[in-house]
Amino acid sequence: MIKDLKALVEMDAELVNPEIHTGKGTLTIQGSIASGHYLHYQGGDKAVVYDENWNKVRNLPVNDRGCQILKGWEKVSVTTASTGPKPWLEVQFMTRGNPMTVKIQ
């Protein structure tokens, strides 16, 4: 039985100068990403910000300091200079090379 269920208020939360930490490296994005927008990074010195309909909004400069995920388990975290509410994030990583087989037990 579920009791006293309460919905969370949806609040806009901008992601400001995010840093993505993976293993021993860090990816620093200079700029801000508004609520509902997407950040797309495929390597190099820039990331692209898209709106909720996947229309390009702008490019943001990126500093890649050895950001990579090696074979096996890897800790990933995101920090931000945002001072408001903490944003909810959905993160997807795509791999290069041979696909990884995931065994379901």
ABEGO torsion letter per residue (X at the ends): XBBGBBBBBBBBBBBBGBBBBBEABBBBBBEBBBBGBBBBBAEEABBBBBBAAGBBABBBBBBBBGBBBBBEBBBBBBBBABABBBBBBBBBBBBBEBBBBBBBX
